[in-house]
């Protein structure tokens, strides 16, 4: 799968056919001696804490960006929750009110950033 000089092609082809295998899962060229380890470490199915079955090599990305149980921070109070709990929490948390020191009105937490423009 790489360009090689034509003069080296026959020797290269012999070397590859003896020593290299193409992975049936990811189509990567892997040394034959490492194929079993490659499949066991990269392509074995593991179960995430969210109970989704996924290839081991994809688990870290899943846990970081797609897992519903990944940690997430509330934009209003900073508490850490799971991503699947975040939306319901933020709806509740953003609807809480705090007293404005400038105008004395109760302002919803979700509106506190914009409130100074209309305060008083």
Residue pairs with C-beta under 8 A, 6 or more apart in sequence:
1 29
4 12
16 29
18 32
19 31
19 32
19 33
20 29
20 30
20 31
20 32
21 29
21 30
21 31
21 32
21 35
22 28
22 29
22 30
23 29
23 30
23 35
23 38
23 39
23 43
25 39
25 42
25 43
25 55
26 42
26 43
28 38
30 38
41 56
41 57
42 55
42 56
42 57
43 55
43 56
43 57
44 55
44 56
45 53
45 54
45 55
45 56
46 53
46 54
46 55
46 56
46 59
47 53
47 54
48 54
48 59
48 62
48 63
48 67
48 69
49 63
49 67
49 69
50 67
50 68
50 69
52 62
52 67
54 62
63 70
64 70
67 83
68 82
68 83
68 84
69 82
69 83
69 84
70 82
70 83
71 80
71 81
71 82
71 83
72 80
72 81
72 82
72 83
72 86
73 79
73 80
73 81
74 80
74 81
74 86
74 89
74 90
74 93
75 90
75 94
76 90
76 93
76 94
76 96
76 109
76 110
77 93
77 109
79 89
81 89
93 109
94 108
94 109
94 110
95 108
95 109
95 110
96 108
96 109
97 106
97 107
97 108
97 109
98 106
98 107
98 109
98 112
99 105
99 106
99 107
100 106
100 107
100 115
100 119
102 116
102 119
102 120
103 119
103 120
107 115
